Amino acid sequence: MKYLALTLPNGQTVQAPSSVPTGGLSKVSQVIGAAVTIMIIITAILCLFVIVWAGIQWTTSGGDKQKVTAARARITYAIIGLIVALASFFFVNVLANFFGFKVLGS
């Protein structure tokens, strides 16, 4: 409870009420870390789903050039999206380490 404690002139402290959540910056970094991790997992699953779906569309295109081109574009965009998501994950970790937060892990 030291985060929300008030120190009085005689060295006495006033503690936060029990209904007020405490934890400070470490709790915020844990929440942000969990949110970023969940978003990366969801992004990876969605990208894999799009790649599989585009592969199915490619194989069922029957040689139609427009359908093959559309499926190839979907696969390319899914891979680019996954790369952008992983790069942003890396960027968040670099910024967190720069500012002294621990986003991943305990």
C-alpha positions in Angstrom: 0.0 0.0 0.0 3.0 2.3 -0.2 1.8 3.7 -3.6 -1.2 5.5 -2.2 0.2 6.3 1.3 0.4 9.9 2.6 3.2 10.7 5.0 2.4 13.2 7.7 5.0 15.5 9.4 5.4 13.2 12.5 6.2 10.2 10.3 2.7 8.8 10.4 1.2 7.5 7.2 -2.4 7.5 6.0 -3.1 4.3 4.1 -5.4 4.0 1.1 -8.9 2.6 1.7 -9.3 -1.1 1.2 -11.7 -0.6 -1.7 -9.1 1.4 -3.7 -6.9 -0.9 -5.9 -3.2 -0.3 -5.4 -0.3 -1.6 -7.3 1.0 1.3 -9.2 3.1 1.1 -12.3 3.8 -2.6 -12.1 0.1 -3.5 -12.4 -0.3 -1.2 -15.4 2.7 -2.8 -17.1 1.3 -6.3 -16.4 -2.1 -5.3 -18.0 -0.4 -3.7 -21.0 1.8 -6.8 -21.4 -1.1 -9.2 -21.3 -3.1 -7.1 -23.7 -0.2 -6.9 -26.2 0.4 -10.6 -25.9 -3.3 -11.4 -26.5 -3.4 -9.1 -29.5 -0.3 -10.7 -31.0 -1.8 -14.2 -30.5 -5.1 -13.1 -32.1 -3.3 -11.5 -35.0 -1.2 -14.6 -35.7 -4.3 -16.9 -35.6 -6.2 -14.6 -38.0 -3.2 -14.4 -40.3 -2.9 -18.1 -40.4 -6.7 -18.4 -41.0 -6.5 -16.0 -43.9 -3.5 -17.8 -45.4 -5.3 -21.2 -45.3 -8.5 -19.7 -46.7 -6.6 -18.0 -49.6 -4.8 -21.3 -50.2 -8.1 -23.1 -50.5 -9.4 -20.3 -52.8 -6.2 -20.7 -54.9 -6.6 -24.5 -55.3 -10.3 -24.2 -56.1 -9.8 -21.4 -58.6 -9.7 -23.9 -61.5 -7.0 -21.9 -63.3 -9.0 -18.7 -63.4 -6.4 -16.0 -63.6 -8.4 -13.4 -61.6 -9.1 -15.8 -58.7 -5.5 -16.9 -58.6 -4.3 -13.3 -58.5 -6.8 -12.5 -55.7 -5.8 -15.5 -53.6 -2.1 -14.6 -54.1 -2.8 -11.0 -53.0 -4.6 -12.3 -49.9 -1.7 -14.5 -48.9 0.7 -11.6 -49.5 -1.4 -9.2 -47.4 -1.7 -11.7 -44.6 2.1 -12.2 -44.5 2.7 -8.5 -44.5 0.1 -8.0 -41.8 1.9 -10.6 -39.6 5.2 -9.0 -40.2 3.8 -5.6 -39.2 2.2 -7.1 -36.1 5.5 -8.7 -35.0 7.4 -5.5 -35.8 5.0 -3.5 -33.6 5.4 -6.1 -30.9 9.1 -5.6 -31.1 8.7 -1.8 -31.1 6.5 -1.9 -28.0 9.1 -4.1 -26.2 11.9 -1.7 -27.1 10.0 1.3 -25.9 9.0 -0.5 -22.7 12.6 -1.4 -22.0 13.8 2.1 -22.8 11.3 3.6 -20.3 12.1 1.0 -17.7 8.8 -1.0 -17.9 8.7 -4.8 -17.9 5.9 -5.6 -20.4 6.5 -9.3 -20.8 7.1 -11.9 -18.1 6.6 -11.4 -14.4 
